[in-house]
Amino acid sequence: MISHAEFLRKVTLDDALVDALQTDWRTAPITDAERVMIDYVVQLTEDATCISPTHHEKLRAVGFDDRGILQITLIASWFNSINRVADALGVGR
């Protein structure tokens, strides 16, 4: 999480945004689309078996099409996978 925050800080140059996201992404000053996307990614990360058509409907309602939903899913899944590999090998400890 720290490395992600530092990357976002360098890209956005917005310390307040990064701090707000770290404190609670649900109340951070982001768009509805970003909030729905993060909610989806959190569910995907915590328990992907609970993803339902309702999640996809919420993404579509804020402007994501099937391609966008696939991209979000693939990117989040890849990061989840690679982070677990890094954790298992002790990378960053």
TIPAZA-673052 format. One record per residue (C-alpha): residue in one letter; x, y, z; residue number from 1. Coordinates in steps of 0.1 Angstrom, whole numbers. Layout:
residues N
<rec><rest>a</rest><c1>X</c1><c2>Y</c2><c3>Z</c3><nr>NUM</nr></rec>
...
This chain:
residues 93
<rec><rest>m</rest><c1>0</c1><c2>0</c2><c3>0</c3><nr>1</nr></rec>
<rec><rest>i</rest><c1>28</c1><c2>24</c2><c3>8</c3><nr>2</nr></rec>
<rec><rest>s</rest><c1>45</c1><c2>20</c2><c3>-26</c3><nr>3</nr></rec>
<rec><rest>h</rest><c1>12</c1><c2>25</c2><c3>-43</c3><nr>4</nr></rec>
<rec><rest>a</rest><c1>5</c1><c2>56</c2><c3>-24</c3><nr>5</nr></rec>
<rec><rest>e</rest><c1>39</c1><c2>70</c2><c3>-32</c3><nr>6</nr></rec>
<rec><rest>f</rest><c1>35</c1><c2>63</c2><c3>-69</c3><nr>7</nr></rec>
<rec><rest>l</rest><c1>1</c1><c2>80</c2><c3>-68</c3><nr>8</nr></rec>
<rec><rest>r</rest><c1>16</c1><c2>110</c2><c3>-50</c3><nr>9</nr></rec>
<rec><rest>k</rest><c1>43</c1><c2>114</c2><c3>-77</c3><nr>10</nr></rec>
<rec><rest>v</rest><c1>18</c1><c2>110</c2><c3>-105</c3><nr>11</nr></rec>
<rec><rest>t</rest><c1>-9</c1><c2>133</c2><c3>-91</c3><nr>12</nr></rec>
<rec><rest>l</rest><c1>12</c1><c2>157</c2><c3>-71</c3><nr>13</nr></rec>
<rec><rest>d</rest><c1>-18</c1><c2>158</c2><c3>-48</c3><nr>14</nr></rec>
<rec><rest>d</rest><c1>-9</c1><c2>149</c2><c3>-12</c3><nr>15</nr></rec>
<rec><rest>a</rest><c1>-44</c1><c2>156</c2><c3>1</c3><nr>16</nr></rec>
<rec><rest>l</rest><c1>-59</c1><c2>132</c2><c3>-23</c3><nr>17</nr></rec>
<rec><rest>v</rest><c1>-34</c1><c2>104</c2><c3>-15</c3><nr>18</nr></rec>
<rec><rest>d</rest><c1>-39</c1><c2>110</c2><c3>23</c3><nr>19</nr></rec>
<rec><rest>a</rest><c1>-77</c1><c2>109</c2><c3>19</c3><nr>20</nr></rec>
<rec><rest>l</rest><c1>-75</c1><c2>77</c2><c3>-1</c3><nr>21</nr></rec>
<rec><rest>q</rest><c1>-53</c1><c2>61</c2><c3>25</c3><nr>22</nr></rec>
<rec><rest>t</rest><c1>-76</c1><c2>73</c2><c3>53</c3><nr>23</nr></rec>
<rec><rest>d</rest><c1>-108</c1><c2>60</c2><c3>37</c3><nr>24</nr></rec>
<rec><rest>w</rest><c1>-114</c1><c2>57</c2><c3>0</c3><nr>25</nr></rec>
<rec><rest>r</rest><c1>-151</c1><c2>58</c2><c3>6</c3><nr>26</nr></rec>
<rec><rest>t</rest><c1>-150</c1><c2>94</c2><c3>16</c3><nr>27</nr></rec>
<rec><rest>a</rest><c1>-121</c1><c2>106</c2><c3>-5</c3><nr>28</nr></rec>
<rec><rest>p</rest><c1>-128</c1><c2>133</c2><c3>-31</c3><nr>29</nr></rec>
<rec><rest>i</rest><c1>-130</c1><c2>110</c2><c3>-62</c3><nr>30</nr></rec>
<rec><rest>t</rest><c1>-156</c1><c2>105</c2><c3>-89</c3><nr>31</nr></rec>
<rec><rest>d</rest><c1>-185</c1><c2>82</c2><c3>-86</c3><nr>32</nr></rec>
<rec><rest>a</rest><c1>-170</c1><c2>60</c2><c3>-113</c3><nr>33</nr></rec>
<rec><rest>e</rest><c1>-137</c1><c2>58</c2><c3>-94</c3><nr>34</nr></rec>
<rec><rest>r</rest><c1>-155</c1><c2>49</c2><c3>-62</c3><nr>35</nr></rec>
<rec><rest>v</rest><c1>-176</c1><c2>22</c2><c3>-78</c3><nr>36</nr></rec>
<rec><rest>m</rest><c1>-144</c1><c2>8</c2><c3>-95</c3><nr>37</nr></rec>
<rec><rest>i</rest><c1>-125</c1><c2>7</c2><c3>-62</c3><nr>38</nr></rec>
<rec><rest>d</rest><c1>-155</c1><c2>-10</c2><c3>-45</c3><nr>39</nr></rec>
<rec><rest>y</rest><c1>-154</c1><c2>-36</c2><c3>-72</c3><nr>40</nr></rec>
<rec><rest>v</rest><c1>-117</c1><c2>-41</c2><c3>-69</c3><nr>41</nr></rec>
<rec><rest>v</rest><c1>-119</c1><c2>-44</c2><c3>-31</c3><nr>42</nr></rec>
<rec><rest>q</rest><c1>-145</c1><c2>-71</c2><c3>-35</c3><nr>43</nr></rec>
<rec><rest>l</rest><c1>-125</c1><c2>-88</c2><c3>-61</c3><nr>44</nr></rec>
<rec><rest>t</rest><c1>-95</c1><c2>-88</c2><c3>-38</c3><nr>45</nr></rec>
<rec><rest>e</rest><c1>-113</c1><c2>-98</c2><c3>-7</c3><nr>46</nr></rec>
<rec><rest>d</rest><c1>-135</c1><c2>-126</c2><c3>-22</c3><nr>47</nr></rec>
<rec><rest>a</rest><c1>-139</c1><c2>-128</c2><c3>-59</c3><nr>48</nr></rec>
<rec><rest>t</rest><c1>-165</c1><c2>-155</c2><c3>-56</c3><nr>49</nr></rec>
<rec><rest>c</rest><c1>-189</c1><c2>-129</c2><c3>-43</c3><nr>50</nr></rec>
<rec><rest>i</rest><c1>-188</c1><c2>-109</c2><c3>-75</c3><nr>51</nr></rec>
<rec><rest>s</rest><c1>-222</c1><c2>-109</c2><c3>-90</c3><nr>52</nr></rec>
<rec><rest>p</rest><c1>-239</c1><c2>-93</c2><c3>-120</c3><nr>53</nr></rec>
<rec><rest>t</rest><c1>-249</c1><c2>-65</c2><c3>-97</c3><nr>54</nr></rec>
<rec><rest>h</rest><c1>-213</c1><c2>-54</c2><c3>-94</c3><nr>55</nr></rec>
<rec><rest>h</rest><c1>-211</c1><c2>-53</c2><c3>-132</c3><nr>56</nr></rec>
<rec><rest>e</rest><c1>-243</c1><c2>-34</c2><c3>-134</c3><nr>57</nr></rec>
<rec><rest>k</rest><c1>-230</c1><c2>-8</c2><c3>-110</c3><nr>58</nr></rec>
<rec><rest>l</rest><c1>-198</c1><c2>-4</c2><c3>-131</c3><nr>59</nr></rec>
<rec><rest>r</rest><c1>-219</c1><c2>0</c2><c3>-163</c3><nr>60</nr></rec>
<rec><rest>a</rest><c1>-241</c1><c2>26</c2><c3>-145</c3><nr>61</nr></rec>
<rec><rest>v</rest><c1>-211</c1><c2>49</c2><c3>-140</c3><nr>62</nr></rec>
<rec><rest>g</rest><c1>-199</c1><c2>45</c2><c3>-176</c3><nr>63</nr></rec>
<rec><rest>f</rest><c1>-177</c1><c2>14</c2><c3>-178</c3><nr>64</nr></rec>
<rec><rest>d</rest><c1>-184</c1><c2>-9</c2><c3>-207</c3><nr>65</nr></rec>
<rec><rest>d</rest><c1>-176</c1><c2>-46</c2><c3>-210</c3><nr>66</nr></rec>
<rec><rest>r</rest><c1>-141</c1><c2>-39</c2><c3>-222</c3><nr>67</nr></rec>
<rec><rest>g</rest><c1>-135</c1><c2>-16</c2><c3>-193</c3><nr>68</nr></rec>
<rec><rest>i</rest><c1>-149</c1><c2>-41</c2><c3>-168</c3><nr>69</nr></rec>
<rec><rest>l</rest><c1>-126</c1><c2>-67</c2><c3>-182</c3><nr>70</nr></rec>
<rec><rest>q</rest><c1>-96</c1><c2>-44</c2><c3>-180</c3><nr>71</nr></rec>
<rec><rest>i</rest><c1>-103</c1><c2>-35</c2><c3>-144</c3><nr>72</nr></rec>
<rec><rest>t</rest><c1>-107</c1><c2>-72</c2><c3>-135</c3><nr>73</nr></rec>
<rec><rest>l</rest><c1>-75</c1><c2>-83</c2><c3>-153</c3><nr>74</nr></rec>
<rec><rest>i</rest><c1>-54</c1><c2>-55</c2><c3>-139</c3><nr>75</nr></rec>
<rec><rest>a</rest><c1>-66</c1><c2>-60</c2><c3>-103</c3><nr>76</nr></rec>
<rec><rest>s</rest><c1>-63</c1><c2>-97</c2><c3>-106</c3><nr>77</nr></rec>
<rec><rest>w</rest><c1>-28</c1><c2>-95</c2><c3>-119</c3><nr>78</nr></rec>
<rec><rest>f</rest><c1>-17</c1><c2>-71</c2><c3>-91</c3><nr>79</nr></rec>
<rec><rest>n</rest><c1>-33</c1><c2>-94</c2><c3>-65</c3><nr>80</nr></rec>
<rec><rest>s</rest><c1>-14</c1><c2>-123</c2><c3>-80</c3><nr>81</nr></rec>
<rec><rest>i</rest><c1>20</c1><c2>-107</c2><c3>-83</c3><nr>82</nr></rec>
<rec><rest>n</rest><c1>17</c1><c2>-92</c2><c3>-48</c3><nr>83</nr></rec>
<rec><rest>r</rest><c1>10</c1><c2>-126</c2><c3>-33</c3><nr>84</nr></rec>
<rec><rest>v</rest><c1>41</c1><c2>-140</c2><c3>-51</c3><nr>85</nr></rec>
<rec><rest>a</rest><c1>62</c1><c2>-111</c2><c3>-38</c3><nr>86</nr></rec>
<rec><rest>d</rest><c1>48</c1><c2>-116</c2><c3>-3</c3><nr>87</nr></rec>
<rec><rest>a</rest><c1>56</c1><c2>-153</c2><c3>-4</c3><nr>88</nr></rec>
<rec><rest>l</rest><c1>91</c1><c2>-146</c2><c3>-15</c3><nr>89</nr></rec>
<rec><rest>g</rest><c1>97</c1><c2>-119</c2><c3>11</c3><nr>90</nr></rec>
<rec><rest>v</rest><c1>102</c1><c2>-91</c2><c3>-14</c3><nr>91</nr></rec>
<rec><rest>g</rest><c1>104</c1><c2>-58</c2><c3>3</c3><nr>92</nr></rec>
<rec><rest>r</rest><c1>111</c1><c2>-72</c2><c3>38</c3><nr>93</nr></rec>
